[in-house]
């Protein structure tokens, strides 16, 4: 079945450091890929998405490229801020058959000032 | 526009008791989903409503869980009787059928003692 694997956390970085959170997936067909973020005390919110191979999703300085050949969707940011401290979830949504989104285990990011 | 709202935000009950969680989706969203995150692990799909109909309930753990969606609006998830392993955060999400993007509530944390 479909699955998502992402790097375990927590990840601790200093402000302005480069961030990479690895995500790989297993899916039949051509899923859409997402990164969701959960800030402390809030619900999950969509950070970025990509719907086909080689698409790059970007938002708030974060980027991820849909790599079909390596079945990956790694999240990157060139310079993290303290406000980026959160839990990041990689996810896929397969269609047809509905929009049952499958999530990874989440990676907690701590950014120190 | 109001987001997805969930109630209660936190519930503490004893094993064997009943708890009912409620979710109010974003107005106009036909798709409503329940997810659960246990002990910092991945967010797991429970079930999917399209309007008032259960589209997919393959993720429901067992028959102690009952979900309803009255008139295609709000949804409830009842756990009866609750067991220790039911503890976790229950997320509700809603979305349109064309984009696959989910809009999440803040979650209901359930603690079973």
gemmi code that builds the backbone of each chain (N, CA, C; Angstrom):
import gemmi

chains = {
    "A": [
        ("UNK", (0.826, -1.200, 0.000), (0.000, 0.000, 0.000), (0.855, 1.242, 0.000)),
        ("UNK", (0.189, 2.378, -0.097), (0.906, 3.659, -0.098), (1.479, 3.965, 1.283)),
        ("UNK", (2.620, 4.620, 1.288), (3.234, 4.988, 2.567), (4.160, 6.175, 2.385)),
        ("UNK", (4.449, 6.826, 3.491), (5.359, 7.970, 3.509), (6.359, 7.759, 4.642)),
        ("UNK", (7.613, 7.965, 4.336), (8.677, 7.848, 5.348), (9.436, 9.165, 5.397)),
        ("UNK", (9.552, 9.717, 6.573), (10.310, 10.949, 6.708), (11.318, 10.815, 7.848)),
        ("UNK", (12.338, 11.647, 7.796), (13.418, 11.537, 8.764), (12.899, 11.795, 10.169)),
        ("UNK", (13.489, 11.052, 11.099), (13.076, 11.214, 12.483), (13.659, 12.490, 13.055)),
        ("UNK", (12.943, 13.055, 13.980), (13.481, 14.214, 14.670), (13.836, 13.851, 16.097)),
        ("UNK", (13.999, 14.855, 16.914), (13.897, 16.252, 16.514), (15.145, 16.737, 15.786)),
        ("UNK", (14.945, 17.768, 14.993), (16.036, 18.451, 14.327), (16.223, 19.787, 15.029)),
        ("UNK", (17.439, 20.051, 15.454), (17.744, 21.302, 16.144), (18.756, 22.092, 15.329)),
        ("UNK", (18.390, 23.309, 14.978), (19.250, 24.167, 14.169), (19.365, 25.541, 14.808)),
        ("UNK", (20.427, 26.230, 14.458), (20.565, 27.621, 14.842), (19.897, 28.496, 13.783)),
        ("UNK", (19.473, 29.666, 14.196), (18.843, 30.590, 13.261), (19.761, 30.838, 12.068)),
        ("UNK", (19.170, 30.935, 10.897), (19.843, 31.181, 9.619), (20.537, 29.932, 9.060)),
        ("UNK", (20.425, 28.811, 9.729), (21.000, 27.573, 9.185), (20.136, 27.060, 8.036)),
        ("UNK", (20.737, 26.146, 7.241), (20.025, 25.510, 6.136), (19.281, 24.287, 6.662)),
        ("UNK", (18.052, 24.131, 6.181), (17.210, 23.022, 6.633), (16.926, 22.060, 5.489)),
        ("UNK", (17.076, 20.779, 5.773), (16.565, 19.730, 4.896), (15.850, 18.705, 5.756)),
        ("UNK", (14.633, 18.387, 5.390), (13.901, 17.286, 6.021), (13.573, 16.305, 4.899)),
        ("UNK", (14.117, 15.105, 5.011), (13.937, 14.106, 3.950), (12.580, 13.427, 4.016)),
        ("UNK", (12.031, 13.172, 2.859), (10.759, 12.462, 2.743), (10.796, 11.590, 1.504)),
        ("UNK", (10.472, 10.318, 1.669), (10.311, 9.423, 0.532), (8.948, 8.762, 0.615)),
        ("UNK", (8.465, 8.313, -0.513), (7.121, 7.762, -0.520), (7.066, 6.483, -1.358)),
        ("UNK", (6.049, 5.721, -1.098), (5.711, 4.542, -1.906), (4.269, 4.697, -2.320)),
        ("UNK", (4.033, 4.631, -3.609), (2.663, 4.796, -4.087), (2.508, 4.160, -5.450)),
        ("UNK", (1.317, 3.690, -5.710), (0.973, 3.273, -7.056), (0.362, 4.478, -7.758)),
        ("UNK", (0.570, 4.578, -9.021), (0.011, 5.708, -9.731), (0.807, 6.981, -9.520)),
        ("UNK", (0.096, 8.100, -9.566), (0.749, 9.413, -9.529), (0.106, 10.270, -8.449)),
        ("UNK", (0.614, 10.133, -7.226), (-0.016, 10.868, -6.128), (0.331, 12.346, -6.160)),
        ("UNK", (-0.440, 13.137, -5.447), (-0.057, 14.501, -5.112), (0.714, 14.446, -3.802)),
        ("UNK", (1.681, 15.335, -3.671), (2.538, 15.341, -2.484), (2.403, 16.664, -1.754)),
        ("UNK", (2.469, 16.591, -0.437), (2.221, 17.770, 0.393), (3.229, 17.820, 1.544)),
        ("UNK", (3.466, 19.021, 1.997), (4.060, 19.242, 3.315), (3.065, 20.057, 4.133)),
        ("UNK", (2.738, 19.505, 5.313), (1.901, 20.209, 6.267), (2.774, 20.596, 7.459)),
        ("UNK", (2.384, 21.681, 8.131), (3.127, 22.141, 9.299), (2.158, 22.358, 10.454)),
        ("UNK", (2.603, 21.978, 11.651), (1.801, 22.202, 12.852), (2.621, 23.038, 13.814)),
        ("UNK", (2.235, 24.298, 13.976), (2.889, 25.169, 14.938), (2.330, 24.877, 16.330)),
        ("UNK", (3.074, 25.189, 17.364), (2.608, 24.890, 18.726), (1.223, 25.450, 18.994)),
        ("UNK", (0.335, 24.595, 19.487), (-1.004, 25.025, 19.858), (-1.953, 25.241, 18.701)),
        ("UNK", (-1.546, 24.843, 17.507), (-2.405, 25.057, 16.344), (-2.663, 23.745, 15.618)),
        ("UNK", (-3.604, 23.777, 14.676), (-3.854, 22.609, 13.841), (-2.866, 22.554, 12.697)),
        ("UNK", (-2.925, 21.475, 11.957), (-2.060, 21.339, 10.788), (-2.511, 22.320, 9.713)),
        ("UNK", (-1.561, 22.853, 8.993), (-1.897, 23.705, 7.860), (-0.987, 23.359, 6.693)),
        ("UNK", (-1.527, 23.497, 5.517), (-0.761, 23.175, 4.324), (0.376, 24.174, 4.158)),
        ("UNK", (1.579, 23.653, 3.949), (2.733, 24.510, 3.717), (2.995, 24.649, 2.217)),
        ("UNK", (3.038, 23.526, 1.513), (3.220, 23.553, 0.072), (2.792, 22.215, -0.516)),
        ("UNK", (2.640, 22.198, -1.834), (2.222, 20.964, -2.478), (2.786, 20.892, -3.894)),
        ("UNK", (2.777, 19.677, -4.438), (3.171, 19.453, -5.830), (2.304, 18.325, -6.369)),
        ("UNK", (1.801, 18.481, -7.549), (0.832, 17.517, -8.055), (1.372, 16.603, -9.145)),
        ("UNK", (2.552, 16.905, -9.700), (3.110, 16.007, -10.710), (4.623, 16.062, -10.667)),
        ("UNK", (5.221, 15.079, -11.313), (6.667, 14.941, -11.293), (7.361, 16.210, -11.776)),
        ("UNK", (8.437, 16.557, -11.086), (9.293, 17.720, -11.351), (8.675, 19.046, -10.943)),
        ("UNK", (7.434, 19.024, -10.447), (6.848, 20.243, -9.883), (7.622, 20.647, -8.644)),
        ("UNK", (7.760, 21.937, -8.438), (8.353, 22.453, -7.206), (7.288, 23.245, -6.468)),
        ("UNK", (7.021, 22.830, -5.240), (6.138, 23.599, -4.382), (6.972, 24.550, -3.540)),
        ("UNK", (6.446, 25.739, -3.286), (7.197, 26.698, -2.471), (6.244, 27.605, -1.710)),
        ("UNK", (6.682, 27.995, -0.523), (5.879, 28.878, 0.318), (6.718, 29.304, 1.519)),
        ("UNK", (6.672, 30.550, 1.878), (7.355, 31.078, 3.071), (8.842, 30.745, 3.091)),
        ("UNK", (9.468, 30.635, 1.930), (10.890, 30.332, 1.853), (11.202, 28.855, 1.834)),
        ("UNK", (10.181, 28.023, 2.036), (10.350, 26.576, 1.964), (10.131, 26.104, 0.528)),
        ("UNK", (10.852, 25.050, 0.149), (10.701, 24.462, -1.175), (10.762, 22.947, -1.092)),
        ("UNK", (10.089, 22.296, -2.030), (10.213, 20.842, -2.167), (9.921, 20.495, -3.609)),
        ("UNK", (10.703, 19.578, -4.180), (10.535, 19.184, -5.573), (10.091, 17.734, -5.651)),
        ("UNK", (9.079, 17.467, -6.420), (8.501, 16.133, -6.626), (9.452, 15.359, -7.535)),
        ("UNK", (10.170, 14.401, -6.974), (11.141, 13.599, -7.730), (10.604, 12.187, -7.888)),
        ("UNK", (10.073, 11.898, -9.058), (9.472, 10.582, -9.283), (10.551, 9.502, -9.358)),
        ("UNK", (11.711, 9.838, -9.916), (12.748, 8.828, -10.104), (13.328, 8.330, -8.787)),
        ("UNK", (13.314, 9.199, -7.785), (13.804, 8.803, -6.463), (12.676, 8.697, -5.450)),
        ("UNK", (11.455, 8.846, -5.891), (10.249, 8.857, -5.033), (10.494, 9.676, -3.768)),
        ("UNK", (10.894, 10.920, -3.979), (11.222, 11.776, -2.843), (10.553, 13.135, -2.965)),
        ("UNK", (10.430, 13.800, -1.826), (9.834, 15.142, -1.769), (10.455, 15.850, -0.557)),
        ("UNK", (11.752, 16.085, -0.624), (12.490, 16.644, 0.508), (12.167, 18.119, 0.693)),
        ("UNK", (12.012, 18.517, 1.937), (11.707, 19.912, 2.271), (12.997, 20.652, 2.574)),
        ("UNK", (13.137, 21.853, 2.012), (14.350, 22.641, 2.226), (13.997, 24.098, 2.500)),
        ("UNK", (14.870, 24.723, 3.287), (14.786, 26.167, 3.476), (16.200, 26.687, 3.675)),
        ("UNK", (16.512, 27.757, 3.013), (17.883, 28.247, 3.021), (18.311, 28.877, 4.336)),
        ("UNK", (17.380, 29.479, 5.062), (17.742, 30.201, 6.278), (16.551, 30.149, 7.236)),
        ("UNK", (16.639, 29.283, 8.234), (15.491, 29.111, 9.128), (15.458, 30.200, 10.187)),
        ("UNK", (14.247, 30.428, 10.695), (14.023, 31.404, 11.753), (13.434, 30.689, 12.969)),
        ("UNK", (13.519, 31.349, 14.107), (12.951, 30.769, 15.330), (11.470, 30.451, 15.132)),
        ("UNK", (10.794, 31.284, 14.381), (9.355, 31.104, 14.143), (9.043, 29.886, 13.284)),
        ("UNK", (10.038, 29.260, 12.712), (9.830, 28.031, 11.925), (9.767, 26.794, 12.812)),
        ("UNK", (10.015, 26.953, 14.088), (9.944, 25.823, 15.010), (8.528, 25.247, 14.998)),
        ("UNK", (8.421, 23.982, 14.663), (7.107, 23.355, 14.466), (7.335, 21.874, 14.168)),
        ("UNK", (6.233, 21.165, 13.941), (6.319, 19.787, 13.461), (5.915, 19.780, 11.996)),
        ("UNK", (6.710, 19.142, 11.167), (6.490, 19.111, 9.726), (6.112, 17.696, 9.297)),
        ("UNK", (5.025, 17.606, 8.532), (4.517, 16.310, 8.080), (4.549, 16.254, 6.561)),
        ("UNK", (5.166, 15.223, 6.045), (5.107, 14.932, 4.616), (3.884, 14.059, 4.372)),
        ("UNK", (3.210, 14.255, 3.250), (1.975, 13.511, 3.018), (1.757, 13.296, 1.526)),
        ("UNK", (0.972, 12.277, 1.220), (0.561, 12.061, -0.160), (-0.928, 11.802, -0.217)),
        ("UNK", (-1.475, 12.173, -1.345), (-2.895, 11.955, -1.569), (-3.034, 11.216, -2.888)),
        ("UNK", (-3.649, 10.066, -2.840), (-3.744, 9.309, -4.086), (-5.131, 9.460, -4.696)),
        ("UNK", (-5.155, 9.636, -5.951), (-6.391, 9.664, -6.704), (-6.142, 8.889, -7.975)),
        ("UNK", (-7.035, 8.145, -8.527), (-8.445, 8.118, -8.131), (-8.653, 7.307, -6.859)),
        ("UNK", (-9.855, 7.163, -6.498), (-10.201, 6.398, -5.318), (-10.427, 7.260, -4.114)),
        ("UNK", (-10.394, 8.543, -4.291), (-10.658, 9.399, -3.152), (-9.451, 10.213, -2.781)),
        ("UNK", (-9.538, 10.907, -1.693), (-8.480, 11.803, -1.286), (-8.013, 11.450, 0.114)),
        ("UNK", (-7.805, 10.180, 0.330), (-7.344, 9.713, 1.627), (-5.875, 10.060, 1.739)),
        ("UNK", (-5.583, 11.123, 2.454), (-4.207, 11.571, 2.582), (-3.467, 10.698, 3.576)),
        ("UNK", (-2.270, 10.287, 3.202), (-1.417, 9.454, 4.048), (-0.240, 10.291, 4.519)),
        ("UNK", (0.010, 10.266, 5.817), (1.023, 11.118, 6.432), (2.226, 10.325, 6.909)),
        ("UNK", (3.355, 11.008, 6.923), (4.517, 10.481, 7.616), (4.385, 10.741, 9.100)),
        ("UNK", (5.401, 10.331, 9.858), (5.350, 10.409, 11.313), (5.594, 11.812, 11.846)),
        ("UNK", (6.019, 12.711, 11.002), (6.284, 14.074, 11.456), (7.721, 14.240, 11.917)),
        ("UNK", (8.265, 15.419, 11.678), (9.623, 15.762, 12.126), (9.531, 17.071, 12.894)),
        ("UNK", (9.952, 17.014, 14.157), (9.914, 18.227, 14.977), (11.183, 19.027, 14.739)),
        ("UNK", (11.019, 20.301, 14.464), (12.134, 21.212, 14.236), (12.191, 22.238, 15.360)),
        ("UNK", (13.360, 22.345, 15.969), (13.635, 23.405, 16.947), (14.671, 24.341, 16.341)),
        ("UNK", (14.374, 25.622, 16.328), (15.344, 26.605, 15.846), (15.739, 27.500, 17.013)),
        ("UNK", (17.043, 27.545, 17.293), (17.557, 28.347, 18.410), (18.018, 29.713, 17.913)),
        ("UNK", (17.758, 30.712, 18.729), (18.206, 32.080, 18.386), (19.713, 32.212, 18.535)),
    ],
    "B": [
        ("UNK", (-13.578, 33.822, 6.817), (-14.165, 32.474, 6.728), (-13.712, 31.656, 7.926)),
        ("UNK", (-14.675, 31.035, 8.612), (-14.336, 30.230, 9.775), (-13.633, 28.965, 9.314)),
        ("UNK", (-12.667, 28.525, 10.127), (-11.948, 27.297, 9.812), (-12.660, 26.092, 10.370)),
        ("UNK", (-11.976, 24.973, 10.342), (-12.503, 23.746, 10.923), (-12.402, 23.854, 12.443)),
        ("UNK", (-13.500, 23.609, 13.115), (-13.483, 23.693, 14.570), (-13.779, 22.333, 15.175)),
        ("UNK", (-13.082, 22.036, 16.263), (-13.252, 20.762, 16.943), (-13.513, 21.008, 18.425)),
        ("UNK", (-14.318, 20.116, 18.984), (-14.658, 20.210, 20.399), (-14.794, 18.814, 20.987)),
        ("UNK", (-14.308, 18.545, 22.197), (-13.516, 19.446, 23.034), (-12.062, 19.471, 22.581)),
        ("UNK", (-11.305, 20.404, 23.091), (-9.897, 20.444, 22.743), (-9.129, 19.376, 23.512)),
        ("UNK", (-9.612, 19.052, 24.708), (-8.960, 18.015, 25.494), (-10.019, 17.326, 26.344)),
        ("UNK", (-9.977, 16.005, 26.353), (-10.902, 15.231, 27.160), (-10.127, 14.163, 27.920)),
        ("UNK", (-10.384, 14.082, 29.214), (-9.748, 13.061, 30.045), (-10.847, 12.183, 30.606)),
        ("UNK", (-10.808, 10.895, 30.282), (-11.846, 9.978, 30.752), (-11.204, 8.713, 31.280)),
        ("UNK", (-11.999, 7.919, 31.973), (-11.499, 6.647, 32.474), (-11.846, 5.535, 31.492)),
        ("UNK", (-11.041, 4.524, 31.520), (-11.293, 3.342, 30.688), (-12.716, 2.859, 30.912)),
        ("UNK", (-13.397, 2.558, 29.825), (-14.756, 2.065, 29.909), (-15.815, 3.146, 29.719)),
        ("UNK", (-15.409, 4.408, 29.835), (-16.359, 5.494, 29.636), (-16.515, 5.793, 28.147)),
        ("UNK", (-17.458, 6.689, 27.871), (-17.769, 7.081, 26.492), (-17.356, 8.527, 26.270)),
        ("UNK", (-16.854, 8.791, 25.084), (-16.517, 10.167, 24.718), (-17.018, 10.431, 23.305)),
        ("UNK", (-17.514, 11.629, 23.095), (-17.966, 12.043, 21.762), (-17.218, 13.297, 21.357)),
        ("UNK", (-16.557, 13.204, 20.242), (-15.814, 14.329, 19.685), (-16.629, 14.935, 18.548)),
        ("UNK", (-16.566, 16.254, 18.431), (-17.352, 16.913, 17.394), (-16.442, 17.713, 16.473)),
        ("UNK", (-16.834, 17.757, 15.203), (-16.098, 18.524, 14.209), (-17.080, 19.325, 13.365)),
        ("UNK", (-16.816, 20.604, 13.229), (-17.568, 21.455, 12.311), (-16.653, 21.837, 11.157)),
        ("UNK", (-16.926, 21.335, 9.963), (-16.039, 21.619, 8.833), (-16.257, 23.041, 8.312)),
        ("UNK", (-15.420, 23.412, 7.366), (-15.602, 24.684, 6.686), (-16.868, 24.587, 5.839)),
        ("UNK", (-17.664, 25.626, 5.891), (-18.918, 25.629, 5.160), (-18.676, 25.404, 3.668)),
        ("UNK", (-19.439, 24.475, 3.101), (-19.313, 24.206, 1.672), (-18.402, 23.045, 1.336)),
        ("UNK", (-17.639, 22.557, 2.325), (-16.761, 21.417, 2.081), (-17.567, 20.122, 2.205)),
        ("UNK", (-17.674, 19.392, 1.098), (-18.403, 18.135, 1.129), (-17.606, 17.017, 1.795)),
        ("UNK", (-16.272, 17.122, 1.682), (-15.413, 16.052, 2.193), (-14.997, 16.347, 3.630)),
        ("UNK", (-15.174, 15.353, 4.482), (-14.785, 15.481, 5.882), (-14.037, 14.219, 6.272)),
        ("UNK", (-12.931, 14.401, 6.956), (-12.063, 13.287, 7.323), (-11.788, 13.313, 8.823)),
        ("UNK", (-11.611, 12.131, 9.366), (-11.096, 11.993, 10.728), (-9.748, 11.280, 10.653)),
        ("UNK", (-8.809, 11.801, 11.410), (-7.481, 11.222, 11.529), (-7.134, 11.118, 13.016)),
        ("UNK", (-6.128, 10.294, 13.310), (-5.679, 10.155, 14.690), (-4.161, 10.077, 14.723)),
        ("UNK", (-3.570, 10.752, 15.706), (-2.135, 10.644, 15.925), (-1.921, 10.129, 17.345)),
        ("UNK", (-1.246, 8.997, 17.418), (-1.016, 8.360, 18.706), (0.454, 8.443, 19.061)),
        ("UNK", (0.763, 8.941, 20.257), (2.118, 8.902, 20.825), (3.189, 9.408, 19.864)),
        ("UNK", (2.937, 10.504, 19.181), (3.954, 11.092, 18.319), (4.242, 10.304, 17.057)),
        ("UNK", (3.402, 9.349, 16.755), (3.600, 8.566, 15.528), (2.877, 9.241, 14.362)),
        ("UNK", (2.816, 8.504, 13.235), (2.211, 9.128, 12.068), (0.726, 9.380, 12.278)),
        ("UNK", (0.223, 10.340, 11.534), (-1.194, 10.649, 11.565), (-1.891, 9.611, 10.699)),
        ("UNK", (-2.803, 8.884, 11.297), (-3.439, 7.777, 10.573), (-4.873, 8.112, 10.213)),
        ("UNK", (-5.224, 7.763, 9.026), (-6.567, 7.956, 8.493), (-7.544, 7.066, 9.232)),
        ("UNK", (-8.701, 7.621, 9.591), (-9.770, 6.839, 10.193), (-10.913, 6.652, 9.216)),
        ("UNK", (-11.492, 7.761, 8.761), (-12.551, 7.629, 7.779), (-12.811, 8.919, 7.039)),
        ("UNK", (-13.598, 8.785, 5.980), (-13.875, 9.867, 5.039), (-15.361, 9.901, 4.741)),
        ("UNK", (-15.954, 11.085, 4.934), (-17.334, 11.334, 4.544), (-17.364, 12.171, 3.265)),
        ("UNK", (-18.294, 11.853, 2.397), (-18.680, 12.786, 1.356), (-20.128, 13.153, 1.655)),
        ("UNK", (-20.317, 14.387, 1.999), (-21.616, 14.835, 2.535), (-21.958, 13.933, 3.721)),
        ("UNK", (-23.127, 13.305, 3.726), (-23.484, 12.496, 4.892), (-23.101, 11.036, 4.753)),
        ("UNK", (-22.527, 10.664, 3.627), (-22.228, 9.252, 3.366), (-20.779, 8.914, 3.716)),
        ("UNK", (-20.593, 7.746, 4.282), (-19.246, 7.254, 4.565), (-18.638, 6.731, 3.272)),
        ("UNK", (-17.611, 7.415, 2.797), (-16.954, 7.034, 1.556), (-15.941, 5.915, 1.794)),
        ("UNK", (-15.273, 6.014, 2.927), (-14.197, 5.080, 3.231), (-14.006, 5.063, 4.738)),
        ("UNK", (-14.251, 3.934, 5.355), (-14.046, 3.830, 6.803), (-13.050, 2.731, 7.120)),
        ("UNK", (-12.144, 2.501, 6.201), (-11.183, 1.413, 6.344), (-10.203, 1.618, 7.488)),
        ("UNK", (-10.067, 2.852, 7.961), (-9.114, 3.121, 9.021), (-9.677, 3.037, 10.423)),
        ("UNK", (-10.964, 2.809, 10.538), (-11.579, 2.728, 11.866), (-11.036, 1.497, 12.569)),
        ("UNK", (-10.511, 1.658, 13.793), (-9.801, 0.551, 14.445), (-10.686, -0.644, 14.781)),
        ("UNK", (-11.905, -0.380, 15.234), (-12.795, -1.470, 15.629), (-14.197, -0.902, 15.844)),
        ("UNK", (-15.104, -1.758, 16.250), (-16.494, -1.312, 16.357), (-16.785, -0.501, 17.614)),
        ("UNK", (-15.762, -0.165, 18.382), (-15.982, 0.761, 19.494), (-16.029, 2.205, 19.000)),
        ("UNK", (-15.670, 2.400, 17.759), (-15.656, 3.735, 17.164), (-16.851, 3.876, 16.226)),
        ("UNK", (-17.606, 4.968, 16.407), (-18.749, 5.219, 15.551), (-18.726, 6.675, 15.109)),
        ("UNK", (-18.737, 6.880, 13.809), (-18.729, 8.237, 13.272), (-20.021, 8.496, 12.527)),
        ("UNK", (-20.517, 9.725, 12.674), (-21.710, 10.138, 11.966), (-21.518, 11.549, 11.434)),
        ("UNK", (-22.273, 11.843, 10.414), (-22.242, 13.199, 9.881), (-23.670, 13.591, 9.539)),
        ("UNK", (-24.255, 14.322, 10.423), (-25.665, 14.662, 10.329), (-25.922, 15.662, 9.216)),
        ("UNK", (-26.758, 15.265, 8.257), (-27.161, 16.183, 7.194), (-26.007, 16.720, 6.380)),
        ("UNK", (-24.887, 16.035, 6.427), (-23.736, 16.488, 5.660), (-23.063, 17.718, 6.205)),
        ("UNK", (-23.353, 18.046, 7.467), (-22.712, 19.224, 8.061), (-21.665, 18.793, 9.074)),
        ("UNK", (-21.968, 18.955, 10.382), (-20.969, 18.599, 11.387), (-20.884, 17.079, 11.518)),
        ("UNK", (-19.811, 16.638, 12.129), (-19.599, 15.206, 12.330), (-19.253, 14.945, 13.791)),
        ("UNK", (-19.628, 13.757, 14.244), (-19.231, 13.306, 15.576), (-18.504, 11.978, 15.475)),
        ("UNK", (-17.586, 11.790, 16.385), (-16.860, 10.529, 16.505), (-16.995, 10.070, 17.951)),
        ("UNK", (-17.678, 8.959, 18.128), (-17.928, 8.435, 19.470), (-17.049, 7.226, 19.719)),
        ("UNK", (-16.476, 7.179, 20.891), (-15.683, 6.030, 21.308), (-16.372, 5.433, 22.530)),
        ("UNK", (-16.810, 4.171, 22.398), (-17.591, 3.542, 23.459), (-17.423, 2.033, 23.430)),
        ("UNK", (-16.894, 1.431, 24.478), (-16.224, 2.034, 25.628), (-14.767, 2.357, 25.291)),
        ("UNK", (-14.250, 3.401, 25.887), (-12.872, 3.801, 25.594), (-11.867, 2.862, 26.256)),
        ("UNK", (-10.766, 2.616, 25.561), (-9.661, 1.808, 26.064), (-8.408, 2.686, 26.139)),
        ("UNK", (-7.412, 2.221, 26.876), (-6.189, 3.001, 27.067), (-5.531, 3.360, 25.741)),
        ("UNK", (-5.546, 2.396, 24.796), (-4.858, 2.617, 23.523), (-5.560, 3.615, 22.611)),
        ("UNK", (-6.735, 4.085, 23.034), (-7.447, 5.085, 22.234), (-6.910, 6.487, 22.480)),
        ("UNK", (-6.056, 6.642, 23.465), (-5.475, 7.956, 23.760), (-4.706, 8.473, 22.553)),
        ("UNK", (-4.831, 9.767, 22.302), (-4.133, 10.370, 21.182), (-4.805, 11.671, 20.814)),
        ("UNK", (-4.391, 12.229, 19.705), (-5.012, 13.451, 19.202), (-5.822, 13.101, 17.972)),
        ("UNK", (-7.083, 13.465, 17.997), (-7.999, 13.191, 16.896), (-8.175, 14.477, 16.088)),
        ("UNK", (-7.786, 14.392, 14.839), (-7.889, 15.541, 13.946), (-9.065, 15.352, 12.991)),
        ("UNK", (-9.745, 16.448, 12.758), (-10.757, 16.494, 11.721), (-10.247, 17.408, 10.617)),
        ("UNK", (-10.574, 17.069, 9.395), (-10.174, 17.900, 8.266), (-11.311, 17.925, 7.259)),
        ("UNK", (-11.386, 19.010, 6.522), (-12.378, 19.076, 5.455), (-11.719, 19.621, 4.199)),
        ("UNK", (-12.388, 19.412, 3.079), (-11.810, 19.874, 1.830), (-12.796, 19.780, 0.691)),
        ("UNK", (-12.428, 20.454, -0.418), (-13.182, 20.317, -1.653), (-12.757, 19.018, -2.330)),
        ("UNK", (-13.533, 18.560, -3.227), (-13.221, 17.294, -3.887), (-12.245, 17.452, -5.042)),
        ("UNK", (-11.914, 18.657, -5.430), (-11.115, 18.831, -6.637), (-9.637, 19.117, -6.394)),
        ("UNK", (-9.275, 19.479, -5.202), (-7.879, 19.884, -4.996), (-7.075, 18.899, -4.161)),
        ("UNK", (-7.721, 18.098, -3.352), (-7.002, 17.188, -2.474), (-6.449, 17.854, -1.239)),
        ("UNK", (-6.416, 19.186, -1.181), (-5.870, 19.877, -0.012), (-6.840, 19.738, 1.152)),
        ("UNK", (-6.299, 19.500, 2.309), (-7.086, 19.370, 3.526), (-6.907, 20.588, 4.417)),
        ("UNK", (-7.985, 20.967, 5.083), (-7.958, 22.041, 6.063), (-8.265, 21.398, 7.425)),
        ("UNK", (-7.343, 21.535, 8.334), (-7.439, 20.818, 9.593), (-7.948, 21.682, 10.734)),
        ("UNK", (-8.623, 21.032, 11.662), (-8.904, 21.638, 12.940), (-7.699, 21.494, 13.855)),
        ("UNK", (-7.810, 22.051, 15.049), (-6.683, 22.033, 15.985), (-6.545, 20.691, 16.686)),
        ("UNK", (-7.519, 19.829, 16.527), (-7.431, 18.511, 17.134), (-8.104, 18.433, 18.486)),
        ("UNK", (-8.546, 17.242, 18.813), (-9.093, 16.946, 20.148), (-8.180, 15.919, 20.790)),
        ("UNK", (-7.579, 16.308, 21.903), (-6.682, 15.379, 22.594), (-7.506, 14.527, 23.549)),
        ("UNK", (-7.415, 13.227, 23.386), (-8.135, 12.285, 24.252), (-7.131, 11.543, 25.115)),
        ("UNK", (-7.366, 11.599, 26.410), (-6.549, 10.844, 27.357), (-7.444, 9.867, 28.090)),
        ("UNK", (-7.139, 8.593, 27.961), (-7.907, 7.542, 28.635), (-7.047, 6.988, 29.766)),
        ("UNK", (-7.562, 7.089, 30.991), (-6.796, 6.654, 32.171), (-7.227, 5.270, 32.652)),
    ],
}
model = gemmi.Model(1)
for chain_id, residues in chains.items():
    chain = gemmi.Chain(chain_id)
    for i, (resn, *xyz) in enumerate(residues, 1):
        res = gemmi.Residue()
        res.name, res.seqid = resn, gemmi.SeqId(i, " ")
        for name, pos in zip(("N", "CA", "C"), xyz):
            atom = gemmi.Atom()
            atom.name, atom.element = name, gemmi.Element(name[0])
            atom.pos, atom.b_iso = gemmi.Position(*pos), 0.0
            res.add_atom(atom)
        chain.add_residue(res)
    model.add_chain(chain)
structure = gemmi.Structure()
structure.add_model(model)
structure.setup_entities()
